[in-house]
Amino acid sequence: HWFGLDESGRDELSRVIYGARASLVIGVVSLAVGATIGTMFGLLAGAFEGWVDSAVMRVTDVLLAVPSLLLALSVAAVMGQSQTAVMIAVAVPNIPLFARLLRSSMLAERQKDYVNAAVSVGIPRRRLVMSHILPNSIGPMIVQGTLALATAVIDAAALSFLGLGSADPTVPEWGRMLANAQRYTNVAIHIAVFPGVMIMLTALGFN
């Protein structure tokens, strides 16, 4: 038992490795959902002007006004205790981030000479947006995705720590392992150190 035993006499190393699956699945799925929906909103705001842009941006302003972890807690509390609820809860705060980023990137692209040239020769707006502006605006989204993935892993661990993770208490999750270790830190600090180190290394690795 290289990492020792946990509070119930189970192998800590095996549980840390198995707990990585839950944290990474939640992080990847929530990022994919948040990025997809955020990209759709950002595409609408960046492609159209006027009331469409204003409406989308006001919705994102409302979501951005609430701290991401508090918003995730609210969604998870409403949906109940399950892994699906955690995925959705972590995905919701990412939606306005990706929407605003794509919109700003598309607005910058629309000012460039190649777009003006395409408009002057009569290329339809749909083709212009989907074939020219959108592909050249994706770069910042990829960078934001790596940062958001690290944040998603931390938020998933935080929700699990607060008791909003999987409904099955036997499933090892890094956040739940930290929560269970609180009562034993005076006598077995290792059961809190290893899950915490894994959360930190995962976040740093994605960053």
Number of C-alpha atoms within 10 A of each C-alpha: 9 8 15 13 17 20 14 7 8 12 15 23 18 14 19 20 15 15 20 19 14 20 25 17 15 26 25 19 18 27 27 17 18 26 26 17 18 26 24 15 25 28 22 17 25 27 21 13 10 8 10 14 18 13 12 20 19 11 12 21 14 10 18 17 9 12 11 19 19 12 18 25 20 12 19 23 16 10 15 15 18 15 21 17 21 28 27 20 29 33 28 22 27 29 24 25 23 27 27 23 19 27 25 16 20 23 15 13 19 20 10 11 10 13 16 11 11 15 13 9 8 9 13 10 13 10 11 17 21 13 11 16 23 21 11 14 20 15 12 13 19 13 11 16 21 16 15 28 24 23 23 28 28 22 24 30 29 21 23 25 18 14 16 23 27 21 13 10 10 8 15 21 26 32 28 24 26 22 17 16 20 13 13 14 14 8 8 16 14 17 24 21 15 18 26 17 12 16 19 14 13 18 19 12 10 14 15
